[in-house]
């Protein structure tokens, strides 16, 4: 059998034996996902999602009523300047490797601002994108947390391993640990793509209020989405947001 730790170890510097082991685990995960529709989330066509980028493209002077009332207006980044980078400029992230072009989005402006570590009184460009068609996503949000820590176990059932993988994929890591820990999350993305899914829906790592264990309900306003094909959304508009308190969760956010 295998454990979560064995998968982590195999991903670090995989030998031929590790590669065979990971292929076997990947195939089991694909089968596990595809045989139960509860592992998928249907994102409807026309759903609007948000993406933030720190700063603005430029500042311009507004039309002045007189010389004493000129105002400097921030102009947000738009279209491809706030969308996915080109393949050559795409760096490795939580669910993608270098040069793997994906698009990270959020379900709300506060989450989008959190993901770019926006700070108080900073101008941030926020783009709105709309899905072109229904998209099937791997749903990590509704995976219950694993029972117990399982750190000292030498064996564990597949459901427990899957829950631990899902929890890991939605955990915030210090920057110095991200490269090592992202090997598993990138593996999860490969599994989702092999299962013919369009992307992954996952909890934000910044707020803990997303999953209500008692009611078994999900607050989708606190979720992130990564799409494997950025062309599956259309750019709608851009606006400038300003956080007027220390934390976006306080929800004192002004859009210009």
C-alpha positions in Angstrom: 0.0 0.0 0.0 1.0 3.6 0.1 0.6 6.7 2.3 0.5 10.4 1.7 4.1 10.6 2.9 5.3 8.1 0.3 3.7 10.1 -2.5 5.4 13.3 -1.2 8.8 11.5 -1.0 8.4 10.0 -4.5 7.8 13.4 -6.0 11.0 15.0 -4.7 13.6 13.3 -6.9 11.8 10.5 -8.7 13.7 7.4 -9.7 12.4 5.0 -12.3 10.8 3.1 -9.4 9.2 6.2 -8.1 7.9 7.2 -11.6 6.2 3.8 -11.9 4.7 4.3 -8.4 3.5 7.8 -9.3 1.9 6.5 -12.5 0.1 3.9 -10.6 -1.2 6.4 -8.0 -2.1 8.8 -10.8 -4.2 6.2 -12.6 -6.0 5.3 -9.3 -6.7 9.0 -8.7 -8.1 9.4 -12.2 -10.4 6.4 -11.8 -11.4 7.6 -8.3 -12.4 11.0 -9.6 -14.2 9.8 -12.7 -16.3 7.2 -10.9 -18.0 9.6 -8.5 -19.7 12.8 -9.8 -19.4 14.4 -6.4 -15.7 15.0 -7.1 -16.7 17.4 -9.9 -18.2 20.9 -9.9 -20.1 22.2 -13.0 -19.2 25.8 -13.6 -22.0 27.2 -15.7 -21.5 29.2 -18.9 -21.6 32.9 -18.2 -20.2 32.7 -14.7 -18.2 35.8 -13.9 -14.9 35.4 -12.1 -12.3 37.9 -10.8 -8.6 38.2 -11.3 -6.4 40.9 -9.6 -3.1 42.4 -10.5 -1.2 44.9 -8.3 -1.0 48.4 -9.6 -2.6 50.0 -12.7 -1.4 50.6 -16.2 -1.2 54.3 -15.9 -2.7 57.5 -14.4 -4.4 60.2 -16.4 -5.9 63.5 -15.7 -9.7 63.7 -15.6 -11.7 66.2 -17.6 -11.4 69.3 -15.4 -14.3 71.7 -14.8 -11.6 74.4 -14.2 -7.9 74.5 -13.5 -8.4 73.9 -9.8 -10.4 70.7 -10.1 -8.2 68.4 -12.1 -8.2 64.9 -10.7 -5.6 62.1 -11.3 -7.5 58.9 -12.4 -6.0 55.4 -12.2 -6.5 53.3 -15.4 -6.5 49.6 -14.7 -4.8 46.8 -16.6 -7.1 45.3 -19.2 -7.6 42.2 -21.4 -4.4 40.2 -21.9 -2.5 42.5 -19.6 -4.5 41.2 -16.7 -5.2 37.7 -18.1 -2.9 34.7 -18.4 0.8 35.3 -19.3 2.2 33.9 -22.5 3.6 30.4 -22.4 7.2 31.8 -22.3 6.5 34.1 -19.4 4.5 31.6 -17.3 6.3 30.6 -14.1 5.5 27.6 -12.0 2.6 28.1 -9.5 0.4 26.0 -7.3 -1.2 24.0 -10.1 1.1 24.6 -13.0 4.8 24.0 -13.9 7.0 26.5 -15.8 5.6 27.3 -19.3 2.3 25.6 -18.5 -0.2 28.3 -19.4 -3.2 28.4 -17.0 -5.5 31.1 -15.6 -6.0 31.6 -11.9 -9.3 33.2 -10.9 -11.4 33.9 -7.8 -15.1 34.0 -7.1 -15.0 37.5 -5.5 -13.0 40.7 -5.3 -11.9 40.2 -1.7 -10.4 36.8 -2.5 -8.7 38.1 -5.7 -7.1 40.9 -3.7 -5.9 38.5 -1.0 -4.3 36.3 -3.6 -2.1 39.1 -4.8 -1.3 40.2 -1.2 -2.9 43.7 -1.8 -2.3 46.2 1.0 -4.3 49.1 2.3 -4.6 52.2 0.1 -2.9 50.5 -2.9 -4.5 50.7 -6.3 -5.2 47.2 -7.6 -6.6 46.3 -11.1 -9.4 43.8 -10.9 -10.5 42.1 -14.1 -13.8 40.3 -14.6 -13.9 37.3 -16.9 -16.9 35.3 -18.1 -16.9 31.6 -18.9 -17.7 30.8 -22.6 -19.3 27.4 -21.8 -20.1 24.9 -19.1 -16.8 23.8 -17.5 -16.2 20.7 -15.4 -13.9 21.3 -12.5 -12.2 19.0 -9.9 -14.0 20.0 -6.7 -11.5 20.1 -3.8 -13.6 22.5 -1.8 -16.1 19.8 -0.7 -13.6 17.2 0.3 -13.9 16.8 4.1 -10.8 17.2 6.1 -9.0 14.0 7.0 -9.6 12.6 10.5 -6.5 12.5 12.6 -3.1 13.7 11.5 -2.0 10.4 10.2 1.7 11.3 10.5 2.9 8.2 12.1 0.9 5.7 10.0 2.6 3.2 7.8 -0.6 2.5 5.9 -3.9 4.3 5.2 -7.0 3.8 3.1 -7.3 5.5 -0.2 -10.1 7.9 1.0 -7.8 9.2 3.8 -4.9 9.7 1.3 -7.2 11.6 -1.1 -8.4 13.8 1.7 -4.9 14.6 2.8 -3.9 15.4 -0.8 -6.9 17.7 -1.1 -6.0 19.5 2.1 -2.4 19.9 1.1 -3.5 21.3 -2.3 -5.3 24.1 -0.5 -2.7 25.0 2.2 -0.7 28.2 2.2 3.0 27.5 2.3 5.9 29.8 3.2 7.7 31.0 0.0 10.8 29.0 0.8 8.7 25.8 1.1 6.5 26.4 -1.9 8.7 24.7 -4.6 8.8 21.4 -2.6 5.1 21.4 -1.7 3.9 22.5 -5.1 5.2 19.3 -6.6 2.2 17.5 -5.2 -0.3 20.2 -6.2 1.1 20.2 -9.7 0.7 16.4 -9.7 -2.9 16.9 -8.8 -3.4 19.2 -11.7 -1.9 16.6 -14.0 -4.4 14.0 -12.7 -7.3 16.4 -13.2 -6.2 17.1 -16.8 -5.8 13.4 -17.4 -9.4 13.0 -16.1 -10.5 15.4 -18.9 -11.5 18.1 -16.5 -11.2 21.8 -17.4 -9.7 23.0 -14.1 -9.7 22.8 -10.3 -11.9 24.6 -7.7 -10.1 25.0 -4.4 -10.5 26.8 -1.1 -8.6 30.0 -0.6 -5.7 29.5 1.8 -6.3 32.9 3.4 -9.7 32.5 5.1 -10.9 29.5 7.2 -14.7 30.1 6.8 -15.2 28.4 3.5 -16.1 24.9 4.5 -18.8 24.4 7.2 -18.3 20.9 8.5 -21.5 20.8 10.4 -23.8 21.9 7.6 -21.7 20.3 4.8 -22.1 23.4 2.7 -19.7 25.4 0.7 -19.4 29.2 0.5 -18.4 29.5 -3.2 -17.7 33.2 -2.7 -14.5 32.2 -0.9 -13.0 29.9 -3.6 -10.3 30.0 -6.2 -10.4 28.4 -9.7 -7.6 27.5 -12.0 -8.5 26.9 -15.6 -6.2 24.7 -17.7 -7.2 26.6 -20.9 -7.3 30.4 -20.5 -9.3 30.7 -23.7 -12.4 29.2 -22.0 -13.2 32.7 -20.6 -13.8 36.1 -22.2 -12.6 39.4 -20.7 -15.5 41.5 -19.6 -14.2 44.6 -17.9 -11.5 46.0 -15.5 -11.9 48.3 -12.5 -9.6 49.7 -9.8 -10.1 48.5 -6.3 -8.7 50.1 -3.1 -8.6 48.3 0.3 -9.4 50.9 2.9 -8.7 48.6 5.9 -5.9 46.2 6.7 -7.7 43.0 5.7 -10.0 42.4 2.7 -12.2 40.2 4.9 -13.2 43.5 6.7 -14.7 44.2 3.3 -14.0 47.9 3.2 -13.2 47.8 -0.5 -13.8 50.7 -2.9 -14.0 50.2 -6.6 -13.4 53.2 -8.9 
